[in-house]
Every structure is written in C-alpha cells, then in structure tokens.
Amino acid sequence: MATIDVRDLNKTFGEFIAVRDSSFTVDDGQFVCLLGPSGCGKTTTLRMIAGLELPTSGSINLAGEDVTYKRASERDIAFVFQLFALYPHMNVRRNIEYPLHNIGMPKADIAKRVAEAVRILRIGHLLDRSVSGLSSGDRQRVALGRAIVREPAAFMMDEPLGALDAEFRHLMCGELRTLHDRLKATTVYVTHDQLEAMSMADRIAVMNQGVIEQFGPPQEIYDRPATLFVAGFIGSPPMNFINFAGALARGQREIRVGERSQPVPELLEDRAEGEHVLGVRPEHVRISDEGWLRGEVYGSEYLGTTQIVTIRTARGRIRARLPADSIVPRGRQVGLTLNPDKLSIFDGATGRAIRTALHEGGLLHG
C-alpha cells in the first residue's frame, strides 16, 4: 500500500519557517494537490516527501516505512519537474530508458516497460526523435514516461504544467488525470493554479505561509472553506465578504448587518462580542428589488453562459454570477438577496470558520 503519512512536519531555513506543523495522509492510489500562492511552502513539502530536503522535525511514512531521513535514492518515488529535466543529447527512447539502465535492469525488461509507457502516453511515433525538437506538451509526456517506467510507489509532481500555455495546460490536466486513473498510482502534485487542483485532485491541501489551512475534497473546500484565506483564494471570482459585529449565540438563525437582518444557517457555537465576516459565493447572490443590501451596478464581465456583475454597496463591492442574458445596465440601483443556505461565517480576528448547520441538517462548517 503506497500510503503517504505526513505528521507534524516542520522546515526552517535559519529564522524563516517554510513549513509549520503540517499533517496529512495521502491514501493509496489517491491524487492529492498541494495548492497555494508562491512561497507558501508547497514545493518544500513535496521535496521533503521525495527526500530532496530533510525536515527540521516531524515524520514521513511511505508504504508503511519511516523514510523521514532517508535519501531520495532510498525512497520508491518518481519526481516530475516543471522544466522537464530531459537530456537534450538523447532521443526520446533513451531518455525514457535512462533510469532503468542506471539500476542495471535487463534489456528485455526495459523494452517491455518502455513499450507499456509509450502505449499509455501515445508517443510511440516520437521514440527516435530528439527531445530538443519536440513541443512542450510532447516533452512533458516524455518526462512522464521516464517516471512511469520506474513503476514507483508514488509520483511527486512539481508544477509539471507550469511551462505550458493555457491551451496545453487544459489538455494535459485531462491527460494527467486519465493517466492517474489508469496507473492507480499515489500522486502528490504541487500547483498554484486552483483550476488544475480543482479539476484533477481527489483531495487538496490549501497552504498559506507554511501552514495547511484546509485539507479535503475539492467540492468541500469550495462549499465549506475553513478560513478566510481559503474562501478568498478558491473560486473565480472569490467569495464576497461582508463585515459585521456583535455576539453570536448557539441556535441563532439570523444576524444583524448594520440595520438589516440576514437569515443564516443555524449557529452551532457561541461567540462573544466582536468582529465577524459573512461570506457568500457570487452564484448565491441574486439581484432582487426587495433585497436588503442595496447598491449600484458598476460593471459586467461576460463569460459565455454567465456574467459576473459587480455592485458597489455601502458594505463594499459585491459580485454576482448571473445568466449571460440578464440585462443589468451600468449605474442601475439594485437590491441584493443572499441565499441563506449557502452562507459562511468567519471569526474576524482569527479568520477561522464558525460552525453552522445547513437547513438539511448537515454540517456546513466543522
């Protein structure tokens, strides 16, 4: 079982803390993305799992074995880099074969493994070509082929699509996920692109300043962000935020925002007087004449089947996702209604989500 178990992982460089108290488990055959902005610690975490960096403290367990301080060569892991790391003086076949020749594998076994990798990646017509003349997409397939032939316990991928243009990235996202499903290999994938993570991952670890702020399935992270950072980082456009103040009581189903009341999911905990933040996704904002939040239409961004309409209100700019054929002229005064079943509430001081319940009875935040 190629399960990866990371516990209380820390990495410091002098006084700089790159990774702080990270704990998560990648189940056998799972595709997990480490997602976050530049400098959040995701690549450092990946490199520690792969053995390219040693942790300051904590433990890494791979397939039931403690590999925390073992060298990369002693871990059954294949690494795929952003810049391909191919040998330009070798053709495609020799690049793919190279790691197998290094370990002295018999030629017949090498040929069998290369043939299987080539079949999976559909690059048989490229075997005798120089890698220097290939497109970026084909070079990435060759790099993946070199990793696949090793048949490792797990794959580590550090922004492998970062050097590709948008069209190739979209294509390769689908191909990578299809490849993962065929191989059923445990995969840890680093990216700063939320679309890559949301489209490919079984689970996502959202990182910020060295800390994993939330670890869970993509839909859960989108619908039930655990922190203000996750709510603002995930989603395009991100969640709308409305500040409000006051004490919150267990069982409360309504909050006061200024002079107005807004229904919310039932609160499952008490909160003392203080600053709080109401969060709502653009698709859960509706333009309505009777809406309690009033504002002026600032502009629209058309996205094909939908449009993002920005409204300037006394509570800041609010974005609503509406059908593309909705007519909302710039400068028009409108009211906004927020879907009470889809609201998030955050502690203004800590940024952590406050526990609430959906009307159906399931946990919204926990």
N, C-alpha and C positions, 0 to 999 in steps of 0.2 A: 504494500500500500504506500503510494508516494504522497503521503500527507505531510504538509509542512506546518510545523507548530512553532510560532514565534512568541516568546514570553519575556516581558519587561525589558525590551531591547533599548539600549541607550548607546549613543555615539557622540563623543565630543572631540572637537579639534581645538586644543588649548582651552580657552574660555567659551568658545562657541559651541552651543548644543545643537547638533544637527538632527538628532532623533531622540525623542524623550518618551520613555516608558511605553513603547509600542508592544501590543499583544494582539495577535490574531491567528486564525487557523485556516489554512487552505486545504480543503478536503481532497482526497484522491480523485483525480480527473477533473477538478474544478478550474475554471478560468477566473482569476482574480486580478483586478486592476488597482494599482496604486495611483491615485489621482490627486492632483493639486497643482498650485502655481509653482513657478521656478523658485528653487531654494527652500521648498517645504520639507525636504528630507526623503522624498520617494526613491530617488536613484540611490542614495546612500543606503537605504533599507534594502533595496534589491541587491546591491553589491555585497552587503553583509550576508544575505541569504546564499549568494553564489560563492562566497569565500574570497571575494576580491578586496574586501575590507574586513577588519576584525572589530567586533563590537567592544565598547568600553565596559559594558556589563549586559547581563541578560543571557538568554539561551535560544538556540535554533536547533530544532529537531527535524530531521528529514528521514521519512520512511522508517520511523522508529529508532533512529540513531542520532545521538547527540553529535552535531557537526560544528558546534559553535566556534571552535578554534582550529578546525581542520582547514588545510589548504584547499584552494579551488579544485586542484587536480585530484583530491581525495573525495570529492563530492560528485555524485552521479547527476550532474546538471549540465545542460547546454545553454549557452548565452548567445543571444542575438542582439547586435548593437544597432544604433541608429545609422551609422556610416558604413554598414555592411562588413567592413574589415576583410575584404576578399584579397586574394593575391593576384595582382594585375598581370604578372608574367605567366600565369597558368590559365588553361582553358576551364570551361565550366566543369567538365568531368573531374579534372584534377583538383579543383577547389573543393568539390563535394567529397571526394575520396580522402582528402588530406588527413583529417583526424583519425580515420581508420588505419591508414598506413602508419601513422605515428604510434599506434598501440600494437603494431605487428599483426594485424588481422590477416588471415589467409585471403589470397586474391579472389577465390571463388565466393567467399562470404562477402567481400567488399562489393563485388559485382552484383550480388543479389540485393544487398541493402541499397546500393545506388539506384538500381533499376526500380525498386519499390518507391524510393523518394521521388524519383523523376516521374513516375506514373502519377503519384499523388499530386505533385505540383505542376504537371503538364508542361515540362520543359525538356522533353526528350530531343526536340529539334535543335536545342541550344548546346548540347553536350560538347561539341567540338569547336565551339566559338570562344573567342577571347572575352573575358568578362569586361574588359575595358570598353568594348564596343556595344555593350548591352544598355538598354533603357534602365531607368531607376527601378521600375517595377520588376523587371526581369532579374536585376542584380539582387533585389530583396528576396526573390524566390530562390535564387542560388544560395544566399546566406541561410535561408530557412532549410534548404535541402541539406546543407552541411551540418546543421543542428539535428535534423531528423535522423540522419543515418547513424548517429551515435546511439539512438534508442535510449535516451536518458530517463532517469526517474522523474525529472521535471525540467521545464523550459523557463528561462529567465529572459524577458524581452524589454530592452531599454529604449523606448520611443522608436521602434523599428520603422514607423511610417513617417517620422518627422521630416525626412528629407524629400518626401514625395509631394507633388502638387495635389490640390484638393480633389480632383477627379480620381487620381490614382489612389489616394488615401481612402476614399469612399469604396472603391473597388476592392482594395486589399483588406479593408475591415471585414467585408463579407467573406473573402477568401480565407483569412486567418481564422475566423470563427468556424467555417466549414472544415478547415484543416484540423482544428482542435477537436471538433466533433468526430472526425474520422479516427484520429490518433487516440482520443480519450486520455490525453496527457495532462498532467498537472501543470498549470501555467501561471506565472506571475508576470504581469505586464505593466510597465510604467508609462504614463502619459499625462500631459497637461490638458489634453483635449477631452472635454466631457462627452462629446458626441461619440468618440471612439470608445470610451469606457461604457457609456450607456447602451451602445449597440452590440458590444461583444461580451461584456463581463457577466458572470454568474453572481459575483459579489464585488463590491467596490469599497476600498478603504480611502476615504477622503482625508487628505493630510493638510495641515496648516502649521507652519512654524515648528516642524518636527514632531507634531502630535497627530495621532489618528483621531479625528473628531467624530467620525461615524464609520461603521463597517456593516454593510448589509447589501441586500439585493438592490438593483438599480431603481425599481419602482418604489420600494420602501424609502430609499434615500430622497427621491424626488417628492413623494407624497408626504413624508413624515421626517423632515430634516431635524437632526438632533441639536443643531446650533444655528445661530445667525449666520456664521460663516458658510456652512453647508447650504443654507437656504439661499444665500446670495451668490454662491459660486456655481451651484447646479441650476440649470434652467436658462433658456434663451428666449426672451429676456428673463432675468432672475425674478425671484419673489418680490412683491411690493411690501414695503414696511410702513407701518403707521404707529407712531409713539403714543402711549397713553400712560397715565399714572393712577395709582390707587391700590388699595388692598384687594386681594382675591381670596375667596372662600371656597372650600370644598363644596361641590354640588352646584356652584354658581353656573347659570346658563346665559348670562348677559353681562356685558361690560359697558362702562361709560367711557366714551371717547369725546372729551370736551363736554358739550351739552347734549350729545346724542347717545343713544343706546344701540349696541350691536349684539345680536344673538351669537353665541359661540357654543362649541361642543362642551359638554359638562366637564367642569374642572374636577380633577381627582386629587388635588392637594391645596393646602392653604398657602398663601403668600402674604407677607407683611406689606405694609405701605411702601411704595417705591415705583421706579420707572419700569415699564414693560413695553413690549413691542408686539403688535399684531401683524401677522404675515399672511399674505394671500397671493396665490399664483395668478398671472394675468387671465388665464382661461376661466377663473372663478370670479371675475369681475364683470358685472353686467351693467350696461347703460340703461337707466330707468328714470322716468320723470319723478317717481316717488322716492328715489334713492336718497338716503340721509347724507351722503357725502357729495357735496356739490363742487363743480369745477368747470374750467373752460378747456375745450379741446385745443391742444397745442399742435398736434400733427399726427400723421398716419404713415405707417410703413407697410407696404403691401408685400405679402409673402406667398402669393399664388392663391391658395384656397382660403387663407386667413389674412388678417391685417392686425398690426399692433397699433392701437390708438393710445396716445399719451394725453393725459388730462392733468392740467395744473390745478391743484386744490390747496386749501389752507393747510393741509397736512402733508404737503409735498406732491411731487409728481407721481401719478398712478398710471400704470399701463394695463390696458385691457386687450385681450385677444378676441377679436370679433370675426364673423364671416366676412369674406372679401367683398361681398356685395352690399354690406351695410354702409349706408350713407351717413357720415358724421362730419359735417363741414368744420373746417378750422375756425375757431373763435366762438363756436356754439356753446352755450351754457347747458350743462347736463348734470344729471344726478347719477350716482353710482351705488349699486347694490352688491354686497359681498355674500357669496354662498356660505352660510354659517357652518355647514357640514365640512367644509374644506379649509378652515382657518387654522393657523398655527399661532401659538402664543409663546413668547420668549421672555426670559428674565433680562431686563435691560442692563443689569450690572455684569452678569456672568456670560450672557449670550446663550445660555442653555435653554432648551425647550422645556416648557411647563407641561406637565402631564394633563391630557384631556381625553375625553372619550367621544367616539363617533356616535351619532344617533342610533346606528345599528348595534351599538354595544361593543364594538371592537376598539382596541387602543389606538389612539392617534399618535400619542407620544408616550414613551415609557422608558 
